[in-house]
Amino acid sequence: MYFGIEQEIPLLRDDGNAFVDFANTSHEELQVIVDELPVYPEDYPRLRVGDLGIKYKRWYVEGYERFGEAGEFLKSLPKCLEIRTVPRETPDAALDELAESYRVLTPRLAARGFRTTWISFHPIKTSFVPDPPLNCFEQRMRADSPEAQTAAIAELTRGPDLSFSFTEFDDAALIDAATKLTYYSPYILPFSFSSPFFDGALWKGLSVRTLKRTGPRPAVMVFLHDDANHIPVSPSLTQLARVPFEAGRIEFKAFDTCRDIGLYRSLFALLQGIVLDERLPGRALTPDAAEHQRSAEFGFDDEKIRTGAHEVLDAARRGLGTAPEASHLDRLDDMLRRSAVPAHDLIRTFQETQSIIQTLRAYENLNV
């Protein structure tokens, strides 16, 4: 097995305490920070660079890419920096690398007037509209995939992709695992909920990210060995591997971002156990948007969501059996017992400060 994580890092600007986004920060301002960070030659070819070369390092600027009428790349409208790890043989190894990359990044951010924070949906802006409107080339390009068509939603989100691969899984087994995780996603996600703000105010629920994102965009993506096994659904469930190391990867894309690396360890165990379990019956090709919205608003206080969370935790324990990773589920059991999700910390801090920015400033450092 191999494990990896891609973590979008939400940022604040020291000048005016603004939340970093496409309107107040340029790609170049963030790229100069990435340029100062090291290159690890041993990462390649395990890491995919991409045609534009933006994703060259373990750190890169994440944003919405704009192109000219002739297809030439013009610019990227940034939303944050992203850290990714190379595939590692254990979740601990991947998370140790994430922590080290974070420690390398933060002093360079501080030197340029930025600081990290913790949130999963833009707390102020409610939409992103490309300006100028997409030209003919961009419209054709974004029509190529459901995810390209809904990329404007992603410009407002901040979150992780947790990936793992079972080297013995063929495409049929990969697809079965992906449809299982997609079906149970509304009951898995609340353990990570951390986006209780919308339009500059406290929202009534726990995860605006889940409310707005999951349904139009995928909960899970799998990278196939053979494109003949692709399933044409919207949002996508399958994609042909773009580099050899992607083949066989299951990528869970719907979690809110976590401030605590220990929580990621528990979430990895939950996903791994669910995939290994042989008794969960549910399967879905696409996420149930209504069920995700219900989960986003009420979390574990909703009886159906709570029951589903118990079901996936029980399944994960069956799947992991006596493996040491099973002990990481204890933290999730405790969260479910207390109906507690990370968003509650943000809500309590906001009730004390009555300021979203001051709340975000209180959560500057990732707990590593």
N, C-alpha and C positions, 0 to 999 in steps of 0.2 A: 504494500500500500504506500501511497504518497499523499502528502498533505500540503496545502498552501493557503495563503490568504492574501487578498488585496484589500487594503484599508484606505478609504478616502478620509483625509484629515481635515475637518472643518477648521477655519482660521478666523481670527480677529485681527484687524489693523490697529496699531497703537495710536495712529493719528485719527482721532475722532471716535475710536472704539467701534469702528464699523465692522459688520460681518462681511467677510470677504466674499465677493461674487463677481459676476461678469460686468457689473456696472461701475464698480469702484476700483478694480484691480486689472491690470493688463497681464497677458501671458508672459510678457518680457520680465515683469517685476518678479514673477515666481520662477521663471526659467533661470534667471541669474542665480538663484539659490540652488536649483538642481545642478547647474553647471559647476558649482563648488563642491559637490558631493562626489564620492569616489566611484570608480568603475571596478567591478569584480569580473575579470575575464573568464573565470571558471563558471560563471552563471550561464554561459551560452554554449550550446543552443537550447538549454532548458527554458530560457525566457524568450518570449516572442517580442520582437522589436516593432514590427509593423512597417507599412510602406512609408509613412511620414517620418519615422525615426524618433518620434516624441517619446515613445516608451523604450528608451535605450537603457536606462539604469533601473535600479531597484526603486527609485523615486522618479516621479514625473508629474507634469501638470495635466490635470484632468479638466476637460472642457468640451465645448461645442464647436466643431470645426466648420469653417466657412471656406467655400471654393468659388473660383471665378467661372464665367460662362464656358470657358474652354477646359474646365476641369482642374485648373491649377490651384494649389492650396494657397489661401490668402492669410488666414489667421485662425487662432483658437480663442474662444471666449471662455476664460477660466472660471471654474467654480471652487477649486481647492487643489491641494497636492495629494498625491496618492503614493502609498508604500505598498510594494508587493514582495512576496518571498519566492524563492525558488522552490520547486517541489522537494519536500523533506520526508524522511521515512517515518516520522512521528509528528503528531500535533505539537508536542512540546518543542521539538526542534524548529518547526515553522514559527511558533509563537516567540521563541527565544530570538530568532532572527528579526521578527517584527519589532520586538522591544529594542534590540540593538540599533536597528535602522531609525527608530523613533529617537533614541538618545543621540544619534549622530545628527539628525535633522534639526532638533529644537534649538540648539545654540546658534545655528546659522539663520534660522527664522528670526530669532530675537535680534540678531545683529542687523537685520533688514527691516525691523519694525513690525514683525508679525508674532502672534502667539497662537498656540493651538487651543481648541475648545472641544466641547462635546455636545453634539446635537445631530439630528438625522434628517431634518427638513428645514429649508430656509425659514427662519422664524419671522421674517418681515415680508418678503416678497411672496406673492401668491401665484405668479406665472412668469414664464420666460417666453418672449415673442421675438424671433429673429428679426433684426433690423440692420440692413434692409431685408425685405421679404426674400425667401428662397428664390433663386433664379432657376431657369429651366434645367440646367445641369444638376443643381442640388435637389430639385424635385425628383428627377429621374433616379439619382443616386439613393435618396432616402426612401424611394419606393421599393428598393431591392429587398428590404427586410422589415418585419414589424418593429424591431427594436430601433432601427434608424428612423422610422416614422414617429416614434414616441420619445425621441431623444430629448425633446424640450422638457419632458417631465423629469428626466434624470439630471438636468441642469440645476434643479432645485433640491435634489436629494443628496445625502451624505451617508454612505454605508459600506459594509464589507461584502466581499464574495468569499465564502468558505468553500474550498475545493478539496476533493479527495478522489483518489482513483484506486480501483481494485484491479490489479494487473490481470487477474484471471477472468474478469467479466468480458463477455462478448457484447455486441451491440444490443441484443435482445435483453440481456440482464441489466445493462445500463439504462435502457429505456424503461424497464419495469421499475427500477429504483427511482428514476426521475418522476414517473407518474405517481408513485407512492408518496414521495416527498411533496409533490405538488398538491395532492389531495389533502394531506395532513398539515400543510403549511399554516393555515389559520390558527392551529393549535400549538404549533412550534414557535411562532414568531413572538408571542407576548413576553417570553423570557428576555427578549432584547429591547423591548419598546423604550424609545427615548426621543420622542419628538412631539411634545405636548403643546407646542406653540404654533399659531397660524395667524398671518396678517397682523403681526405686531401685538398679539394678545394671547392669553392662555386659552387653548382650545378645550372643548368639553371632554375630549378623550385623551388617549395615551400615545397614539402614533399617527401623526399626519402623513408620515412617509408611507405607511401601509395603506392608509385611506386613499391616497392619491395614486400610488404607484402599482401595487400588486393587483393584477387583473389586466390593466392595459399592458403591463410589462411582466416578464416571466418571474416565477418563484425559483425555478430550477432550469439549468441548461446542461445538456450532456454533449460531449464532443465525441463523435462517432469515428469508428475505424473505416466504415464504408458508407459513402454518400447515398448508396442505394437504399439504406435504411432510414433516411431522413423522413420525418413526419411533418407535412406542411400544415401547421396550425399557427394561429395568432392569439397571443404572443408565442414566440418560438419555444420549442422544447428541445430540439436537436440541432446540431450544427456539425459539419465536417471539421475534424481537427485541422488547424491551420499550420501547425508544426508537429513533428512526431510526438513530442512530449505531452501534447494536449490529448492525444487519442486515449479514450477510456476515462477521461475526467468527468466527474459529476460536480457541478458548480451550483451551490446554493446561494441565491442572489437577493433574498428578500429580508434578511435580518436588518434591524436598525443597528447603528454603530454602537459599539460597547466601549466604555471608558476603562474597563477592567479586563486585562488579558486573562485572568482566571476564569471569567465568565465565558470567554471564547473557548477555553479548554472544555468547559462543560457543554457548550453548544456543539463542538466537534464530537464529543462522546454521544450526545443525543442523536445527531445525524447518522453517525456510524452505526449505532445500535439499531436505529429504525431500518436502515438498509439491510442489515444482517438478519433482522427478525423475519420469520416466515409466516406469521399469523395475521398481520394487519391486512384487512381485505380491501381497503379503499384505494382507488386508482383514478387519476384525472389527467387529461392531456393539457389542460389549461387551468389557471387558478380561478377559483370561484370568487369573483369580485365582491359580491354581496356578503359572503361569509368573512372575507378579509376586512371589509368595512365594519362589520359587527365586532370582529376581534379588535380592530384598531380603536374603536370607541370604548368598549367595555373591558377588554382584557379578561382576566380570570374572574372578574365579578359576574360575568355572564355564565349561566349554568352550562350551556352547551359548549362554550369555549373551555370552561374548566374541565368538563368531562372528557373532551377531546385531548386536553393536555395530560390528564391522568392516563389516558389510553396510550399516547405516544411514549410517555415515560415508562410505563410498564413494558411496552414493546422494546424499548431501548435496553432495558435491563435483561430481557430475554435474549436479545440479540448479542449483547456483550458477554453474557454468562459470567464466568469467573475472571474475565480479563480485568486488569487493574484499572482500565479506563472507566469501569462501571462506578467506581467511587466518585467520579466527577459529577455523576447525576445527583448526588446528595444535595448539592447546592440548589439544583432546580426543584427538587422535592420540597425544600424549605421555602423557596419563593412561591411555589404553588400553594403550599399550606397557608401561607400568610397573604395570598393574593397580592404579592408585592412584585412590581416590575421596576426597572431602572428609572422610568419616567417619573415615578413618585418622588425621587430625590430632586429632580429638576423643578417639579411643581412646588415642593416644600421650600426650596431656595427662592423661587420666584415670589412666593407668598411673603417671604421675609424682606426681599429687596424691592419688590414691585417694579423691577426693571429686568427686561430680557437680557440686555447687554451685561449688567452686573451679575446676573445669574450665570451667563456663559463665562464670564471672567472668573467665577468661582470654581470652574471645572477646567483649569488650564492644562493640567498634566494627566497623561495617561497613566493608570496604575499598572506598573510593570513589575 
